Amino acid sequence: MISSVTLKIVVIGVGIIGPRHAKHVIENPHTDLFGIVDPGPAGPGVAKELKVDHFSSIQNMIQFCNETNTNYPDGAIVCTPNSTHVKVAAELASHGIHLLVEKPLSPSPAEAIALKNYVDSKGVKLLVGHHRRFNPHIVATKENLHKVGKIIAVQGTWTLRKPSAYFESATWRTDINTGGGVLMINLIHDIDLLQYMFGPIERVYAELLPKQKLQYPNVDEGAVLTIRFKSGTCGTFVCSDSVTSPFNFESGTGENPTIPHHEDLEGLYRIFGTEGTLSVPDFTLYHQQSNGECKQEEPSWLNPIQRESVVKDRDLELHSHLPFDLQLNHFVDVIRGNVDPFCSAQDGMSSSLCIEAVLKSIETELPQRVSDCSTIKPDYESLGLKEKLNLP
Ligand SMILES: NC(=O)c1ccc[n+]([C@@H]2O[C@H](COP(=O)([O-])OP(=O)(O)OC[C@H]3O[C@@H](n4cnc5c(N)ncnc54)[C@H](O)[C@@H]3O)[C@@H](O)[C@H]2O)c1
């Protein structure tokens, strides 16, 4: 049961992203930070800085609530390493705590499906943290898609160079078995956006990029993809965390306070249609529409292409905190039962299935169909629960 008007939110895991979520919770008028849970050495210091309670486990937090007659938190934001999401989220759901789970919902689709079935059975709400859906650049892209006519193809890029400390500070990032690798950590954001904008992906083919970080043999550094959507639209995508490049969502939009904004970047996404091409994040529309003075002949290569800015003042008033704030407001609405999750467990599973197909394609050197959720057997053991489950 929801305990109060201002929702109490606990943040689970306070490495890179957890403290950022926690600050948003503190600043949001609809939420209070209940505390943080983290068994690692950083936990007590972060809690002290944020002036909240620290718990070394979810079990300890629950025990504290029971002993002090305190209501459980209304919601939790799960910011633990990728391969721990399902177990952590299931434990919270077993106490009726609603969930915002960072992406990926799980590196394993079988675990993700088990979690979805379990939370549904408990009446617990689950939102997946693909916060870029709330980014004004993505909102504006969606609004302007119709201007290109029928969408035939898309091209996208997420390329940059991560610092050594990123890998040295958290070993889970250096092994695919713990959810590491740029495909699982970063490409999954773009996969979510691509499906959000162009519908389900049906098939992928991926070529692994050459390895630069030889000290981490069990993790990918990116791939070049060809993608076929169910609609028939096709695309290509380049993803790498080993190259020097500003062509990535964060640099292009300025949404991440730790990655410098590269002003005037063009063509992170290029969306090619029968009537025009839209370039993002610059929002240049290339087209051959009539200017109203002379009747336009059939558009073709014989005529000049016009360039038009379809979003004025391309900065879109974007503050780096905006997508996280909007996501948190939405989580509040989801917990209150006002709306369904904008990025649902089904959406999260769908992205995981696409990454699974990418990894299989790399392994087999063949194109791979993205599996249908209904063909995947849920892995209920991964929930790590003692209660007897009566689930499909
Ligand atoms: N949405 C985004 O833009 C974004 C950005 C960064 C990370 N992420 C996602 O957030 C998650 C965390 O990433 P990170 O880079 O902050 O990781 P991190 O390694 O920096 O931090 C993870 C923290 O979780 C703690 N932890 C581990 N097991 C735990 C458990 N069972 N209970 C509580 N705490 C536990 C660790 O001690 C650590 O402090 C990942 O899933 C990642 O993919 C999302």
Ligand as a Chemical Component Dictionary entry (heavy atoms), coordinates in Angstrom:
data_LIG
# 
_chem_comp.id                   LIG 
_chem_comp.type                 NON-POLYMER 
_chem_comp.pdbx_formal_charge   0 
_chem_comp.three_letter_code    LIG 
# 
loop_
_chem_comp_atom.comp_id 
_chem_comp_atom.atom_id 
_chem_comp_atom.alt_atom_id 
_chem_comp_atom.type_symbol 
_chem_comp_atom.charge 
_chem_comp_atom.model_Cartn_x 
_chem_comp_atom.model_Cartn_y 
_chem_comp_atom.model_Cartn_z 
_chem_comp_atom.pdbx_ordinal 
LIG N1  N1  N 0  20.348 5.248  -17.669 1  
LIG C1  C1  C 0  21.623 5.528  -17.793 2  
LIG O1  O1  O 0  22.005 6.462  -18.485 3  
LIG C2  C2  C 0  22.644 4.723  -17.044 4  
LIG C3  C3  C 0  23.917 5.234  -16.850 5  
LIG C4  C4  C 0  24.843 4.464  -16.123 6  
LIG C5  C5  C 0  24.483 3.213  -15.660 7  
LIG N2  N2  N 1  23.239 2.726  -15.906 8  
LIG C6  C6  C 0  22.832 1.404  -15.409 9  
LIG O2  O2  O 0  22.766 1.498  -13.979 10 
LIG C7  C7  C 0  23.244 0.319  -13.369 11 
LIG C8  C8  C 0  24.419 0.666  -12.452 12 
LIG O3  O3  O 0  25.475 1.150  -13.238 13 
LIG P1  P1  P 0  26.694 1.908  -12.548 14 
LIG O4  O4  O 0  27.578 2.293  -13.681 15 
LIG O5  O5  O -1 26.205 2.945  -11.634 16 
LIG O6  O6  O 0  27.354 0.700  -11.741 17 
LIG P2  P2  P 0  28.435 0.784  -10.588 18 
LIG O7  O7  O 0  29.226 -0.450 -10.638 19 
LIG O8  O8  O 0  29.147 2.097  -10.663 20 
LIG O9  O9  O 0  27.548 0.791  -9.253  21 
LIG C9  C9  C 0  26.796 -0.323 -8.851  22 
LIG C10 C10 C 0  26.632 -0.258 -7.343  23 
LIG O10 O10 O 0  25.736 -1.306 -6.942  24 
LIG C11 C11 C 0  26.223 -1.865 -5.745  25 
LIG N3  N3  N 0  25.640 -3.209 -5.603  26 
LIG C12 C12 C 0  26.049 -4.369 -6.134  27 
LIG N4  N4  N 0  25.213 -5.372 -5.781  28 
LIG C13 C13 C 0  24.260 -4.807 -4.995  29 
LIG C14 C14 C 0  23.120 -5.320 -4.315  30 
LIG N5  N5  N 0  22.785 -6.613 -4.392  31 
LIG N6  N6  N 0  22.356 -4.471 -3.591  32 
LIG C15 C15 C 0  22.670 -3.165 -3.511  33 
LIG N7  N7  N 0  23.751 -2.612 -4.141  34 
LIG C16 C16 C 0  24.526 -3.439 -4.871  35 
LIG C17 C17 C 0  27.736 -1.840 -5.878  36 
LIG O11 O11 O 0  28.360 -1.915 -4.614  37 
LIG C18 C18 C 0  27.954 -0.505 -6.579  38 
LIG O12 O12 O 0  28.166 0.547  -5.660  39 
LIG C19 C19 C 0  23.624 -0.608 -14.510 40 
LIG O13 O13 O 0  22.548 -1.449 -14.765 41 
LIG C20 C20 C 0  23.854 0.307  -15.693 42 
LIG O14 O14 O 0  23.593 -0.319 -16.917 43 
LIG C21 C21 C 0  22.321 3.462  -16.566 44 
# 
loop_
_chem_comp_bond.comp_id 
_chem_comp_bond.atom_id_1 
_chem_comp_bond.atom_id_2 
_chem_comp_bond.value_order 
_chem_comp_bond.pdbx_ordinal 
LIG N1  C1  SING 1  
LIG C1  O1  DOUB 2  
LIG C1  C2  SING 3  
LIG C2  C3  SING 4  
LIG C2  C21 DOUB 5  
LIG C3  C4  DOUB 6  
LIG C4  C5  SING 7  
LIG C5  N2  DOUB 8  
LIG N2  C6  SING 9  
LIG N2  C21 SING 10 
LIG C6  O2  SING 11 
LIG C6  C20 SING 12 
LIG O2  C7  SING 13 
LIG C7  C8  SING 14 
LIG C7  C19 SING 15 
LIG C8  O3  SING 16 
LIG O3  P1  SING 17 
LIG P1  O4  DOUB 18 
LIG P1  O5  SING 19 
LIG P1  O6  SING 20 
LIG O6  P2  SING 21 
LIG P2  O7  DOUB 22 
LIG P2  O8  SING 23 
LIG P2  O9  SING 24 
LIG O9  C9  SING 25 
LIG C9  C10 SING 26 
LIG C10 O10 SING 27 
LIG C10 C18 SING 28 
LIG O10 C11 SING 29 
LIG C11 N3  SING 30 
LIG C11 C17 SING 31 
LIG N3  C12 SING 32 
LIG N3  C16 SING 33 
LIG C12 N4  DOUB 34 
LIG N4  C13 SING 35 
LIG C13 C14 SING 36 
LIG C13 C16 DOUB 37 
LIG C14 N5  SING 38 
LIG C14 N6  DOUB 39 
LIG N6  C15 SING 40 
LIG C15 N7  DOUB 41 
LIG N7  C16 SING 42 
LIG C17 O11 SING 43 
LIG C17 C18 SING 44 
LIG C18 O12 SING 45 
LIG C19 O13 SING 46 
LIG C19 C20 SING 47 
LIG C20 O14 SING 48 
# 
